[in-house]
Amino acid sequence: MSNPIKILLAEDEPSLGQIIKESLETRNFEVLLCADGELAYETYKRENPLLLVLDVMMPKKDGFTLAKEIRKEDMEIPIIFLTAKSQTEDVVKGFNLGGNDYLRKPFSMEELIVRINALLKRGENENGNDIIKIGNYLFNVKNQTLVLNDDSETLTHRESELLHHLIKHKNQVLDRSFILKKLWGDDDFFNARSMDVFITKLRKKLKDDASIQIINIRGYGYKLIF
C-alpha cells in the first residue's frame, strides 16, 4: 500500500471532526485534525499537507481568514470549504479567496471523498502535463514555446514560469505579492514594475486569440481568462 496522503482538517465540532477523520483514514489518508483556525495554521506550516478541508465558522480564526493567509504563501494547495452557510455571497467569497471547492453541511462522506480525490487527481494532471491548451494556442511547458497554427514562438524562462502560474490559477486572481516572491525573490517596487512588463509581453504574445485575457485586478494581482 502506498504512503497515506496527508490532509489537514480544520473542524471545531468534535463529533463531526472525528467522523470525517476516521472515514478518511479508512481510505488511506493521514488526517491532521485541528479544532480552531490558529492551530490549523500552525499545523499547516509544520506538517506540509497536500490538501486542506476547512470549516468556515471556527474559533480564534475562521476558515476564510485562514485560507486568505495560506494563499499568500501557497497558491497551489487545494482547499475545500465546509460550511452551514447557504447564501450565494458566501460561496462566491470562498472561491474568491482561493477555495477550490465548497460543501454545505450536512454532506455525505462519499461526496467529500469524491471531491478530495478529484482535486488531488487534477493537481497530478496539471503537474504532469507538458502541453497545455490556452484558447487556440498550445503552450509547451518543457520547451517554453507558444504555438498557434504553424507558428511557434519561444518564451524566456521567466515568461514561461509566469504564464504557467497564471494557467494553473485561470479564472482566479493570482496574488501579486506571492508571484513576485516566487519568481523574483522579493515583492519590492522595482520587481513589481518588472512583472508588469512581463505581463505586457505575454498579452502581446497571446493577442491573436481575443478570448484570452490577462486582467489586472488593482491592488491584488492578475487573472487569466480563456
Residue pairs with C-beta under 8 A, 6 or more apart in sequence:
1 28
2 28
4 25
4 28
4 29
4 30
5 28
5 29
5 30
5 50
5 51
5 120
6 29
6 30
6 32
6 47
6 48
6 49
6 50
7 24
7 29
7 30
7 31
7 32
7 49
7 50
7 51
7 52
7 53
7 116
8 31
8 32
8 34
8 40
8 43
8 44
8 47
8 49
8 51
8 52
8 53
9 17
9 20
9 21
9 24
9 31
9 32
9 33
9 34
9 53
10 34
10 35
10 36
10 37
10 39
10 40
10 52
10 53
10 54
10 55
10 58
10 63
10 66
11 17
11 20
11 33
11 34
11 35
11 53
11 55
11 58
11 82
12 35
12 36
12 55
12 57
12 58
12 59
13 55
14 35
16 105
17 33
17 35
18 33
19 109
20 31
20 33
20 53
20 109
20 112
21 31
21 33
23 109
23 112
23 113
24 31
24 112
24 113
24 116
25 31
27 113
29 116
32 43
32 47
32 49
34 40
34 43
35 58
35 59
36 58
36 59
36 60
36 61
37 58
37 59
37 60
37 61
37 62
37 63
37 65
37 66
38 60
38 61
39 60
40 52
40 54
40 58
40 61
40 66
41 61
41 66
41 69
41 70
43 49
44 52
44 70
49 77
50 77
50 78
50 120
51 77
51 78
51 79
51 80
51 116
51 119
51 120
52 67
52 70
52 77
52 78
52 79
52 80
53 80
53 82
53 112
53 116
54 63
54 66
54 67
54 79
54 80
54 81
54 82
55 63
55 81
55 82
55 83
56 62
56 63
56 64
56 81
56 82
56 83
56 84
56 85
56 90
56 94
57 63
57 83
57 84
57 85
58 66
63 81
63 82
63 83
64 81
64 93
64 94
64 97
67 79
67 81
67 94
67 97
67 98
67 99
68 97
68 98
70 77
70 79
70 98
71 97
71 98
71 175
71 178
72 175
72 177
72 178
73 178
75 98
75 165
75 168
75 169
75 174
75 175
75 178
75 179
76 123
76 168
78 100
78 101
78 119
78 120
78 122
78 123
79 98
79 99
79 100
79 101
80 99
80 100
80 101
80 102
80 103
80 112
80 115
80 116
80 119
81 94
81 99
81 101
81 102
81 103
82 103
82 105
82 107
83 90
83 94
83 102
83 103
83 104
83 105
84 104
84 105
85 104
86 104
91 102
94 102
95 102
95 172
96 173
98 172
100 119
101 115
101 118
101 119
103 111
103 112
103 115
126 168
129 141
130 140
130 141
130 142
130 143
131 138
131 139
131 140
131 141
132 138
132 139
132 141
132 164
132 167
133 139
134 167
134 206
134 209
134 212
134 226
135 206
135 209
135 211
135 212
135 226
136 148
136 149
136 208
136 209
136 211
137 146
137 147
137 148
137 206
137 209
137 212
138 146
138 147
138 148
139 145
139 146
139 147
139 163
139 164
139 167
140 146
140 147
141 160
141 164
143 154
144 154
144 155
144 156
144 157
144 159
144 160
145 152
145 153
145 154
145 155
146 152
146 153
146 155
146 205
146 206
147 153
148 208
148 209
153 205
155 163
155 205
158 183
158 198
159 198
159 201
159 202
159 205
161 183
162 179
162 183
162 195
162 198
162 199
162 202
163 202
165 174
165 179
165 182
165 183
166 174
166 202
166 214
166 222
166 224
167 224
169 224
170 224
170 225
170 226
171 223
171 224
171 225
172 223
173 217
173 220
173 221
173 222
173 223
174 221
174 222
174 223
174 224
175 220
175 221
176 187
176 192
176 195
176 220
176 221
176 222
177 187
177 221
178 221
179 195
179 221
179 222
180 186
180 187
180 191
180 192
180 195
181 187
183 195
184 191
184 194
184 195
185 191
199 214
199 216
199 222
202 214
203 214
206 212
206 214
209 226
211 226
212 224
212 225
212 226
213 224
213 225
213 226
214 222
214 223
214 224
214 225
215 222
215 223
215 224
215 225
216 222
217 223
